[in-house]
Amino acid sequence: MTAIRQEPVSREVAGTPLRGMAYQPAGERRRGLVLCDPFAEEKKSAQSTLGTLGRALAAAGLWAWHFDYRGTGDSGGEFAEFGLEDWRADLRTAVDFARADCGVESVGLLGLRLGGTLAAQVAAEVDLACLVLWEPLLDGARYVREIRQRSTIKHMLTAAEGAPAPAPPGESGGLDMGGYLVTPALLGELSALRLTALAEVSAPVLLVECNARGQVTEPGRALVAGTPRAEARALVVEPFWQRVGLVDTSGLIATTVEWVANPGAPHA
């Protein structure tokens, strides 16, 4: 098996450290991917899969950097200080960092859920080798409704009889998502998100949907329509970004690594 290394690396953005884990291949780092996290509780559930992906990319001879947005994980700053445009700036910085500081000649972005949506939004602004979208958020308003519903259910389940109950979701002015206090302003930004087309993206694009039927949805087909170098695939994979336990994502990782090794090649 090809020897690989993983080590923490960081880069400052406007004076705040952006930290993450770099996965280094044994040979030259000519190509690589920046891995873009999902949001809040989904980020926690996806850590294992994204780490496994980083190691698989490195074993295939590709460099990868899985970083934390400012205000999250190991990066600097307080969560409440940042919003979606700050995190889009983090993605732009990460691409520049990979190319200028790490010697990666061809850099791509891979994003899961919110990370996929943010990656798609900046893809036309930076010179990318490829763009991989795992289950990107297409409708922010729907996403916010879903997280509010989950938060309400969690509140009901955790409020013990006779014990002081935490404030119901929204009453404190924000929404607690696994330790992240999401402000009304950020909820508004999330609600306004819409991803309906990739027409301005010139790099090869792979959209991967994970569902029980293994079929690309109509919104997925619409997203890649009109983009000559974009394709959509569907895999039978459980929503690992919502699971506490382990989910078998080996097929997703293998499919992704194979495509990234030769982006845009015809799919058998």
C-alpha positions as CSV (number, residue, x, y, z in Angstrom):
1,M,0.0,0.0,0.0
2,T,1.3,3.5,-0.9
3,A,2.7,5.3,2.1
4,I,0.7,8.4,3.1
5,R,1.0,11.1,5.8
6,Q,-1.6,13.1,7.5
7,E,-0.7,16.3,9.5
8,P,-2.4,19.4,10.8
9,V,-1.8,22.5,8.8
10,S,-3.2,26.1,9.1
11,R,-3.6,29.3,7.2
12,E,-4.8,32.7,8.5
13,V,-7.8,34.5,7.1
14,A,-8.1,38.1,8.1
15,G,-6.0,37.3,11.2
16,T,-8.0,34.2,12.2
17,P,-6.4,30.8,11.9
18,L,-8.0,28.4,9.5
19,R,-7.0,24.9,10.7
20,G,-7.4,21.4,9.3
21,M,-5.9,18.0,8.5
22,A,-3.8,17.6,5.3
23,Y,-3.5,14.2,3.7
24,Q,-0.2,13.9,1.9
25,P,0.5,11.4,-0.9
26,A,3.8,9.7,-1.1
27,G,4.9,11.3,-4.4
28,E,4.4,14.8,-5.9
29,R,1.3,16.8,-5.0
30,R,0.3,17.8,-8.5
31,R,-3.4,17.4,-7.9
32,G,-5.6,17.7,-4.8
33,L,-9.0,18.5,-3.3
34,V,-10.2,20.8,-0.5
35,L,-12.9,19.1,1.5
36,C,-15.8,21.4,2.5
37,D,-17.8,20.5,5.6
38,P,-21.5,20.3,6.1
39,F,-23.1,22.4,8.9
40,A,-23.3,21.9,12.7
41,E,-24.5,18.5,13.7
42,E,-24.1,17.2,10.2
43,K,-20.4,18.2,10.4
44,K,-19.9,16.0,13.4
45,S,-21.6,13.0,11.9
46,A,-19.6,13.3,8.7
47,Q,-16.1,13.6,10.2
48,S,-15.3,9.9,9.9
49,T,-16.3,9.6,6.3
50,L,-14.4,12.8,5.2
51,G,-11.3,11.6,7.1
52,T,-11.6,8.2,5.3
53,L,-12.0,10.0,2.0
54,G,-8.8,12.1,2.7
55,R,-6.8,9.0,3.3
56,A,-8.2,7.3,0.2
57,L,-7.3,10.3,-2.0
58,A,-3.8,10.4,-0.6
59,A,-3.4,6.7,-1.3
60,A,-4.4,7.4,-4.9
61,G,-1.7,10.0,-5.2
62,L,-3.9,13.1,-4.5
63,W,-3.4,15.7,-1.9
64,A,-6.4,16.6,0.3
65,W,-7.1,19.2,3.0
66,H,-10.0,18.8,5.3
67,F,-10.3,22.1,7.2
68,D,-12.7,23.7,9.6
69,Y,-14.5,27.0,8.8
70,R,-13.7,29.9,11.0
71,G,-15.6,29.7,14.2
72,T,-16.0,25.9,14.0
73,G,-13.9,22.9,15.0
74,D,-10.2,23.7,15.6
75,S,-10.2,27.0,13.6
76,G,-10.1,30.3,15.4
77,G,-12.9,32.7,16.2
78,E,-16.3,32.4,17.8
79,F,-19.1,30.7,15.8
80,A,-21.5,33.7,16.2
81,E,-18.9,36.0,14.5
82,F,-19.2,34.4,11.1
83,G,-21.7,33.9,8.3
84,L,-21.9,32.3,4.9
85,E,-19.9,34.9,3.1
86,D,-17.1,34.4,5.6
87,W,-17.1,30.7,5.0
88,R,-17.1,31.2,1.2
89,A,-14.1,33.4,1.8
90,D,-12.5,30.5,3.7
91,L,-13.0,28.2,0.6
92,R,-11.3,30.8,-1.7
93,T,-8.4,31.0,0.8
94,A,-8.2,27.2,1.0
95,V,-7.9,26.9,-2.8
96,D,-5.2,29.6,-2.9
97,F,-3.4,28.0,0.1
98,A,-3.3,24.6,-1.6
99,R,-1.9,26.1,-4.8
100,A,0.5,28.7,-3.5
101,D,1.7,27.2,-0.2
102,C,1.3,23.5,-0.7
103,G,2.5,23.2,-4.3
104,V,-0.7,21.6,-5.6
105,E,-0.9,22.5,-9.3
106,S,-4.6,21.5,-9.9
107,V,-7.0,22.0,-7.1
108,G,-10.6,20.9,-6.8
109,L,-13.4,21.4,-4.2
110,L,-15.5,18.6,-2.7
111,G,-18.4,19.7,-0.5
112,L,-21.0,17.8,1.5
113,R,-24.5,19.4,2.1
114,L,-23.9,23.1,3.0
115,G,-20.3,22.6,2.0
116,G,-21.4,21.5,-1.4
117,T,-23.6,24.5,-1.9
118,L,-20.9,27.0,-0.8
119,A,-18.4,25.2,-3.0
120,A,-20.7,25.5,-6.0
121,Q,-21.2,29.2,-5.3
122,V,-17.5,30.0,-5.4
123,A,-16.6,27.6,-8.2
124,A,-17.0,30.2,-10.9
125,E,-14.7,32.6,-9.0
126,V,-11.7,30.4,-8.6
127,D,-9.7,28.3,-11.1
128,L,-10.8,24.7,-10.2
129,A,-9.7,21.4,-11.7
130,C,-13.0,19.8,-10.6
131,L,-16.0,20.2,-8.4
132,V,-17.6,17.3,-6.5
133,L,-21.0,17.9,-4.8
134,W,-22.2,15.3,-2.3
135,E,-25.9,15.9,-1.6
136,P,-25.7,19.7,-1.7
137,L,-28.4,21.8,-0.2
138,L,-30.6,23.0,-3.0
139,D,-33.3,24.8,-1.0
140,G,-32.2,26.6,2.1
141,A,-35.7,27.4,3.3
142,R,-36.6,23.7,3.3
143,Y,-33.4,22.9,5.2
144,V,-34.1,25.5,7.9
145,R,-37.6,24.1,8.3
146,E,-36.1,20.6,8.7
147,I,-33.6,21.7,11.3
148,R,-36.2,23.6,13.3
149,Q,-38.4,20.4,13.3
150,R,-35.5,18.3,14.5
151,S,-34.7,20.8,17.2
152,T,-38.3,20.9,18.4
153,I,-38.4,17.1,18.6
154,K,-35.1,17.0,20.5
155,H,-36.4,19.6,22.9
156,M,-39.5,17.5,23.6
157,L,-37.6,14.3,24.1
158,T,-35.0,15.9,26.5
159,A,-37.3,17.9,28.7
160,A,-37.6,15.7,31.7
161,E,-40.8,15.8,33.8
162,G,-40.4,18.0,36.8
163,A,-37.0,19.4,35.6
164,P,-36.4,22.8,34.3
165,A,-36.8,22.5,30.5
166,P,-34.5,24.4,28.2
167,A,-36.0,27.2,26.2
168,P,-38.0,25.9,23.2
169,P,-36.3,26.4,19.8
170,G,-36.4,30.0,18.8
171,E,-37.4,31.5,22.1
172,S,-33.9,32.5,23.0
173,G,-33.4,34.3,19.7
174,G,-31.3,31.5,18.2
175,L,-31.3,27.7,17.6
176,D,-29.0,25.3,19.4
177,M,-27.7,22.8,16.9
178,G,-25.4,20.3,18.7
179,G,-23.6,23.1,20.6
180,Y,-23.7,25.6,17.8
181,L,-26.0,28.6,18.6
182,V,-27.3,29.6,15.2
183,T,-28.4,33.2,15.3
184,P,-31.5,34.6,13.6
185,A,-29.2,36.3,11.1
186,L,-27.5,33.1,10.1
187,L,-30.8,31.3,9.9
188,G,-31.9,34.0,7.5
189,E,-28.8,33.5,5.4
190,L,-29.4,29.8,5.3
191,S,-33.1,30.2,4.4
192,A,-32.1,32.4,1.4
193,L,-29.8,29.8,-0.1
194,R,-30.9,28.4,-3.5
195,L,-28.8,26.2,-5.8
196,T,-30.6,25.6,-9.1
197,A,-28.0,25.6,-11.8
198,L,-24.2,25.2,-12.4
199,A,-24.2,27.0,-15.8
200,E,-21.2,29.3,-14.8
201,V,-19.0,26.5,-13.6
202,S,-16.5,25.6,-16.3
203,A,-14.7,22.8,-14.4
204,P,-15.9,19.2,-14.6
205,V,-18.6,18.6,-12.0
206,L,-19.8,15.4,-10.3
207,L,-23.0,15.5,-8.4
208,V,-23.6,12.5,-6.1
209,E,-27.0,11.9,-4.5
210,C,-27.4,9.3,-1.7
211,N,-30.8,7.8,-1.4
212,A,-32.6,4.4,-1.0
213,R,-33.5,4.0,-4.6
214,G,-30.1,4.8,-6.2
215,Q,-31.8,7.1,-8.7
216,V,-31.0,10.7,-9.5
217,T,-33.8,13.0,-8.5
218,E,-35.5,15.5,-10.7
219,P,-33.8,18.5,-8.9
220,G,-30.5,16.7,-9.3
221,R,-31.0,16.3,-13.1
222,A,-32.1,20.0,-13.3
223,L,-29.0,21.1,-11.4
224,V,-26.6,19.6,-14.0
225,A,-28.7,20.3,-17.0
226,G,-27.1,22.8,-19.4
227,T,-23.6,22.3,-17.9
228,P,-21.7,20.3,-20.5
229,R,-19.0,19.0,-18.2
230,A,-21.4,18.1,-15.3
231,E,-22.9,14.7,-14.5
232,A,-25.1,13.3,-11.8
233,R,-25.0,9.9,-10.2
234,A,-27.0,8.3,-7.4
235,L,-25.8,5.7,-4.9
236,V,-27.7,3.6,-2.4
237,V,-26.1,5.1,0.7
238,E,-27.8,6.0,4.0
239,P,-27.7,9.7,5.0
240,F,-24.4,9.3,7.0
241,W,-24.4,13.1,7.8
242,Q,-27.5,12.5,10.0
243,R,-26.3,9.2,11.7
244,V,-24.5,8.9,15.0
245,G,-23.2,5.4,14.2
246,L,-21.1,4.2,11.3
247,V,-22.5,3.9,7.8
248,D,-20.9,2.0,5.0
249,T,-19.7,4.8,2.6
250,S,-17.0,2.8,0.9
251,G,-18.9,2.8,-2.4
252,L,-19.3,6.6,-2.3
253,I,-15.6,7.1,-1.5
254,A,-14.5,4.6,-4.2
255,T,-16.7,6.2,-6.8
256,T,-15.5,9.7,-5.9
257,V,-11.8,8.8,-5.9
258,E,-12.1,7.1,-9.3
259,W,-13.8,10.1,-10.8
260,V,-11.4,12.7,-9.3
261,A,-8.5,10.7,-10.7
262,N,-9.9,11.4,-14.2
263,P,-12.6,14.1,-13.9
264,G,-15.0,14.4,-16.8
265,A,-14.2,10.9,-18.2
266,P,-17.3,9.0,-19.6
267,H,-19.1,7.0,-17.0
268,A,-19.4,3.3,-17.9
